[in-house]
Amino acid sequence: QYANLETFIVFRSSTPLLVAFLDFFFLGRSLPSGRSWASLFFILLGAFAYMSTDSTFEVRSYSWAVAWYGVFCFDQIYIKHVCNTVEMTNWGRVLYTNTMSMPLCFLVSMLFGEYNELLAMEWNSNQCFFLALSCAAGVGMSYSAFLLRSSVSATSFTVVGIMCKIATVVINLVIWDNHASSEGLVALFVCLFAGVLYRQAPMRNAVGSAK
């Protein structure tokens, strides 16, 4: 609401740089290798290049941007910590997370008056079908996300998330009429290629044992 898509992509693309340090300080990971640092910087560089060719940097509320940045990075580290330390099935994590979020979502909808939009809608079978389809897709995304979180580091998970966002933008540009410039597409492919080059940092105790 307070920033355009390109600005959000740049903010999102910079998060692995901070998450890598948080991974090191709180979760026992080694710092990324030189190749992986280069990968992270080129992801950010590509996002900046895309923004500069296709739009402008626009943030109408820096306080919201800073708040989102802090909450997002905390989320990446804390949930990985929970996956490492709390014995639970993957479906259990999905159900707990979504169940615990329901009261907060209801409270937010009441505070911001979003329930008025819901009440004003005229529901039909098509809308109900696509709503149910969206819910099923959301559950699938939540399940796959927790499965990936438990398998890779917080930084790797963050990089995968960025690649998904950028790949979505590329697909959107290819399918619809609102095409990016050739420079913008090159910048997006730089991000994707840089993401492929990233390699997960090992645990520090594993490195010590190897020595």
C-alpha positions as CSV (number, residue, x, y, z in Angstrom):
1,Q,0.0,0.0,0.0
2,Y,2.8,2.4,0.8
3,A,5.4,1.3,-1.8
4,N,5.3,0.2,-5.4
5,L,6.2,-3.3,-6.5
6,E,9.7,-2.5,-7.7
7,T,10.6,-0.8,-4.4
8,F,9.3,-3.8,-2.5
9,I,11.5,-6.1,-4.7
10,V,14.6,-4.0,-3.8
11,F,13.8,-4.1,-0.1
12,R,13.1,-7.8,-0.3
13,S,16.3,-8.5,-2.2
14,S,18.4,-6.8,0.4
15,T,17.1,-9.0,3.3
16,P,19.5,-12.0,2.8
17,L,22.5,-9.7,3.5
18,L,21.1,-9.1,7.0
19,V,19.7,-12.6,7.5
20,A,23.1,-14.1,6.7
21,F,24.6,-12.2,9.7
22,L,21.6,-13.2,11.9
23,D,22.1,-16.8,10.9
24,F,25.8,-16.5,12.0
25,F,25.1,-14.8,15.4
26,F,22.0,-16.8,16.5
27,L,21.7,-20.1,14.6
28,G,25.3,-21.2,14.5
29,R,25.9,-20.9,10.7
30,S,29.2,-19.9,9.2
31,L,29.2,-16.7,7.2
32,P,28.6,-17.3,3.5
33,S,31.6,-17.9,1.2
34,G,32.9,-15.3,-1.2
35,R,30.9,-16.8,-4.0
36,S,27.7,-16.7,-1.9
37,W,28.3,-13.1,-0.8
38,A,28.8,-12.2,-4.5
39,S,25.5,-13.9,-5.3
40,L,23.7,-11.9,-2.6
41,F,25.1,-8.6,-3.8
42,F,24.3,-9.4,-7.5
43,I,20.7,-10.2,-6.5
44,L,20.4,-6.8,-4.9
45,L,22.2,-5.1,-7.8
46,G,19.9,-6.7,-10.3
47,A,16.9,-5.6,-8.4
48,F,18.2,-2.0,-8.3
49,A,18.8,-2.1,-12.0
50,Y,15.3,-3.4,-12.7
51,M,13.8,-0.7,-10.5
52,S,15.9,2.0,-12.3
53,T,14.9,0.9,-15.8
54,D,11.2,0.2,-15.2
55,S,10.0,2.4,-12.4
56,T,11.1,4.8,-9.6
57,F,12.0,4.1,-6.0
58,E,8.8,5.1,-4.1
59,V,8.2,4.7,-0.4
60,R,5.4,6.9,1.1
61,S,6.0,5.7,4.6
62,Y,9.5,4.9,5.7
63,S,8.3,3.9,9.1
64,W,6.3,1.1,7.6
65,A,9.2,0.0,5.5
66,V,11.5,-0.1,8.5
67,A,8.9,-2.0,10.5
68,W,8.4,-4.5,7.7
69,Y,12.1,-5.0,7.3
70,G,12.6,-5.8,11.0
71,V,9.6,-8.1,11.3
72,F,10.6,-10.0,8.2
73,C,14.2,-10.6,9.2
74,F,13.0,-11.6,12.7
75,D,10.5,-14.0,11.2
76,Q,13.1,-15.7,9.0
77,I,15.4,-16.4,12.0
78,Y,12.8,-17.1,14.7
79,I,10.8,-19.6,12.6
80,K,14.0,-21.4,11.6
81,H,14.9,-21.6,15.3
82,V,11.5,-23.1,16.1
83,C,11.9,-25.6,13.3
84,N,15.3,-26.6,14.8
85,T,14.2,-26.9,18.4
86,V,10.5,-27.8,18.6
87,E,9.6,-31.4,17.8
88,M,6.5,-31.3,15.6
89,T,5.3,-32.7,12.3
90,N,5.2,-30.5,9.3
91,W,1.4,-30.6,9.2
92,G,1.4,-29.6,12.9
93,R,3.4,-26.5,12.1
94,V,1.0,-25.6,9.3
95,L,-2.1,-26.0,11.5
96,Y,-0.6,-24.3,14.5
97,T,0.6,-21.3,12.5
98,N,-2.7,-20.8,10.6
99,T,-4.8,-21.3,13.7
100,M,-2.9,-18.9,15.8
101,S,-3.0,-16.2,13.0
102,M,-6.8,-16.4,12.7
103,P,-7.6,-14.2,15.8
104,L,-5.1,-11.6,14.8
105,C,-6.4,-11.5,11.2
106,F,-9.9,-11.0,12.6
107,L,-8.7,-8.2,14.9
108,V,-6.9,-6.4,12.1
109,S,-10.0,-6.7,9.8
110,M,-12.1,-5.1,12.6
111,L,-9.7,-2.3,13.3
112,F,-9.3,-1.3,9.6
113,G,-12.9,-1.9,8.6
114,E,-12.1,-4.6,6.1
115,Y,-15.1,-6.6,7.2
116,N,-17.2,-3.9,5.4
117,E,-15.8,-5.0,2.1
118,L,-16.6,-8.6,2.9
119,L,-20.2,-7.8,3.8
120,A,-20.7,-5.6,0.7
121,M,-19.7,-8.5,-1.6
122,E,-22.4,-10.3,-3.6
123,W,-21.3,-14.0,-3.4
124,N,-21.8,-16.5,-6.1
125,S,-20.6,-20.0,-6.9
126,N,-17.6,-18.8,-8.9
127,Q,-16.4,-16.5,-6.2
128,C,-16.8,-19.3,-3.6
129,F,-14.9,-21.7,-5.8
130,F,-11.9,-19.4,-6.3
131,L,-11.9,-18.5,-2.6
132,A,-11.7,-22.2,-1.8
133,L,-9.1,-22.7,-4.4
134,S,-7.1,-19.8,-2.9
135,C,-7.3,-21.3,0.6
136,A,-6.2,-24.7,-0.7
137,A,-3.2,-23.1,-2.5
138,G,-2.4,-21.2,0.7
139,V,-2.3,-24.4,2.7
140,G,-0.1,-26.0,0.1
141,M,2.3,-23.0,0.1
142,S,2.4,-23.1,3.9
143,Y,3.2,-26.8,4.0
144,S,5.9,-26.6,1.3
145,A,7.4,-23.5,3.0
146,F,7.7,-25.2,6.4
147,L,9.2,-28.3,4.7
148,L,11.8,-26.1,3.1
149,R,12.5,-24.1,6.2
150,S,13.3,-27.3,8.1
151,S,15.7,-28.5,5.4
152,V,17.8,-25.4,4.6
153,S,19.2,-22.4,6.4
154,A,17.3,-19.2,7.0
155,T,19.4,-17.3,4.5
156,S,18.9,-20.0,1.8
157,F,15.1,-19.9,2.5
158,T,15.2,-16.1,2.1
159,V,17.1,-16.4,-1.2
160,V,14.5,-18.9,-2.5
161,G,11.7,-16.6,-1.6
162,I,13.3,-13.8,-3.6
163,M,13.8,-16.0,-6.6
164,C,10.1,-16.9,-6.5
165,K,9.1,-13.2,-6.4
166,I,11.4,-12.3,-9.3
167,A,10.3,-15.4,-11.3
168,T,6.7,-14.3,-10.8
169,V,7.5,-10.9,-12.2
170,V,9.2,-12.4,-15.2
171,I,6.2,-14.7,-15.9
172,N,3.8,-11.8,-15.5
173,L,5.8,-9.7,-18.0
174,V,5.9,-12.6,-20.5
175,I,2.1,-13.4,-20.2
176,W,0.6,-9.9,-20.1
177,D,0.9,-6.9,-22.3
178,N,2.7,-4.7,-19.7
179,H,6.2,-5.8,-20.9
180,A,9.4,-4.5,-19.3
181,S,12.2,-3.0,-21.3
182,S,14.9,-5.3,-22.5
183,E,17.2,-3.7,-19.9
184,G,14.7,-4.5,-17.2
185,L,14.4,-8.2,-18.3
186,V,18.2,-8.5,-18.3
187,A,18.3,-7.1,-14.8
188,L,15.7,-9.7,-13.6
189,F,17.6,-12.5,-15.2
190,V,20.8,-11.3,-13.5
191,C,18.9,-11.7,-10.2
192,L,17.8,-15.3,-11.1
193,F,21.3,-16.3,-12.3
194,A,22.9,-14.8,-9.1
195,G,20.4,-16.8,-7.0
196,V,21.4,-20.0,-8.6
197,L,25.0,-19.3,-7.7
198,Y,24.2,-19.1,-3.9
199,R,25.5,-21.9,-1.8
200,Q,24.3,-22.6,1.8
201,A,26.8,-21.9,4.5
202,P,27.7,-24.9,6.7
203,M,27.1,-25.0,10.5
204,R,30.2,-23.7,12.4
205,N,30.4,-26.9,14.5
206,A,30.5,-29.0,11.3
207,V,33.4,-26.9,10.0
208,G,35.2,-27.3,13.3
209,S,34.7,-31.1,13.3
210,A,36.0,-31.3,9.7
211,K,39.2,-29.5,10.7
